[in-house]
Every structure is written in structure tokens, then in C-alpha cells.
């Protein structure tokens, strides 16, 4: 268990930072309010009932339980993978970031019924869909998994290398 502590600590740090920033934006902004930070970045309070890029956001409400279920399964699978690969630091770093992000967003879904998003990057009139720190951790973790998959000499059960 001691070998897992740093990875779970990182996941908890991601959750805490994610929830603190979402809380700050939620109490500091009106829904839909945007504040310019730079010429390409705003802070804006939005609520996402869907998944990435608002996928299924306009569904009739069933998606909340669906996305909570997927997140809970992912949390269990990631925990098992962490326990099996404690010595593979890059792999565990990636999983810990994804775990923290998944927990951060599932907390929102359970407590609020939607995910709080607030980071809005744009170019001219084109805006990337708003996202949050949990989404950023998941994305960074996924990128690290891709990098890890190209490392020579790393073999995991079920992986073909």
C-alpha cells in the first residue's frame, strides 16, 4: 500500500484543486458570465450535463447515471492497474492524473447533476469547448499513456509490444 500512496496522493491533489477552482468560479461568476484574461483565454462559468465536448448534453437526463457509472468503473480499473504496476512511474503518473480527473468530474455529476467548466480558450470567434482542471488532468494523463506506450522494453500483461 505504501507504494500506492504517492499516486493516490496525486489523485487527491487533482481532486482538491479541481473542486476548489470549480467552487471559486461558481461563487464568483454568474452562469454564462465570461471574464477576459488574455486575448485568447476567458474564464466563463458553464455547466456540462454531457461528456467531453458536451457529448449527450441534450439527452433526456439518463446520461447522468450513465456517465457516473462509467466513471466509477474507470476508477476501479485504474486502481487495479495502479496496484499491479507500482514500479512503472510514468504509467502510474498518467493513471493517477486520470484517476483524479475522473473523481473530480464524478463528484460534480453526483452532487450537481452536471460538470462545472470554466476554462475558455479561443481564436477570433472560434472557441474551444470550455473545460476544467479535471479535464486537463485526464488529457495530460492520456497523453502520458501514449508516450508510455512508445517506451521500449516496457511490457504489461495484455499489451502487445
Secondary structure, DSSP 8 states (H G I E B T S, - for coil): -HHHHHHHHHHHHHHHHHHHHHHHHHHHS-TT-EEE-SSSEEEEEEEESSSGGGTTTTS-SHHHHHHHHHHHHHHHHHHHHHHHTTT-HHHHHHHHHHHHHHHHHHHHHHHHSSEEEEEEEEETTEE---B-HHHHHHHHHHHHHHHHHTSTT---TT---
